[in-house]
C-alpha cells in the first residue's frame, strides 16, 4: 500500500514572522518547528529571516552610533 503524503498546511505571514523571531531568540518549540518544516516552503522563512537579521544589525549600528555621539 502506498502512503498518502501529508497535507501541506500554509501558515500566514504573521505566524511565519513570529516563528522566525522565536527561532532567532532560541525559544522555538518542537511543535512550531514541526509545523514550519511541514509547510513545504522555505523562501518565505528565508526572506523573513534576512529581514529580521538586517533590522537587528541596523539597530545595533544605530545604538552604538548614538552612544558614541552622546559620550563625546
Secondary structure by P-SEA (a helix, b strand, c coil): ccccccbbbbbcaaaaaaaaaaaaaccccaaaaaaaaaccccaaaaaaaaaaaaaaaaaaaaaaaaaaaaac
